[in-house]
Amino acid sequence: MNTRLKNCWEIKHCGRESGGSKAIELGECVAATEGLGHSCWAIAGTLCGGTVQGSVAQKEHNCVACEVYERYHRTLGSHGQEVPVQFADEEQRYNRMLLARMRNHTG
């Protein structure tokens, strides 16, 4: 069964995707511009609940209770294992982002 996995902006109805209802007013969300619509919890600066969430560490508490995280987190999410298969380009960007973060924290 090949179920279409919605992007975070489709689930949250934030309107910050390209051409979205809030994109001009608030700007496009970094999850949309970076093509990481199934990985928004791992990106600094996303706008959730009308507030910029800041760094990944600062927003972690909010993200773990979010339906996007619950669906798409690669090890914990109900559809986390489907994301790398259906969205190989996004998965490569996600992995590069995690690797860069690890490098920045180790030296």
N, C-alpha and C positions, 0 to 999 in steps of 0.2 A: 504494500500500500504506500503510495507516494503522496503524502500529505504536504501541502504547501505550508511552509513555516513562515508565519508573518514576521515582519520586522518590528522592532520595538515601537516605532512611531505608529504602526498600524494597531498594535495592541493597546498602547497608552493614549492614542488619539491626541498627541501633543501638537500636531500641525507644524512641526519644525523640519520636516523633510523638504526636499527641493519642490517648490511649487505649493507647499502646504499653507494652510490658513494663517499660521503664525510666523512663517519664515521671514517675511519682510519686517514685521514688528520686532521679533526676538532674534532673528538670524537663524540660519540653518544649524541644526544640532551637529556636533562633531561626529556622532554615531552615523548620521546620514552622509555627511561629506566624506568620511573615511571608509564608507561601505562596511560598517560594523553593526548592522541592525540586529544582530543576534548576540552581540557581545558588549552591549552598552555599559554594563556594570563594571567592566574592566577599563573604562575610558574616563579620564578626568574631564570635568567641565560639562557633563551632560546636564540638561535642564529637566528636573523631575519635580512634579508638584508645584511648578511655577518658580522654582528656585534653582540657581546654578549649584550643583552638588559639590564642586571643588575637586580635590584630589581623590584618587581611588580609596585611600585610607579614610578620608573624611566621609565618604559616602557609603562605605561598606555596610554600616548598620541599616540604612534605608534599602539598599539593594538586595540584601538577603531576604527581605520580606516582600520583594517585588515579583509579580507573576512572570516577567521576562527572565529574571534570574532563575526562578523556579523551573521554567521551561528549558532554558538554553545553556545553563552552566554545564560545562563539558563533562564533569564527573557527577554532579548532583542533580542536574536538570532532567525532567521527564523526556525531553527531546534533545538532550545535550549531545548524544552520540550521533544524531542525524545531521547536525550542523556541519561537521567537517565533510561529510559525504555529499550533502546537497549544495554546500557553499565553499568549495575548495579555495577560491580566491580570498574569501573573507577569513577562512581558517589560516591561510598563510599570513595575512595582515595581523590577525590576532596573535599568532605565534611570534611574529617579529616584534610586536609590541611588548609581549611578555618577556622575550629575550632581552630587549633593550632595557626594560625596567630592571631585570635581574643584573645586568651589567652596570647600570647606574648605582645600584645598591651595594655592589661588591667592590667598587673601586674605580 
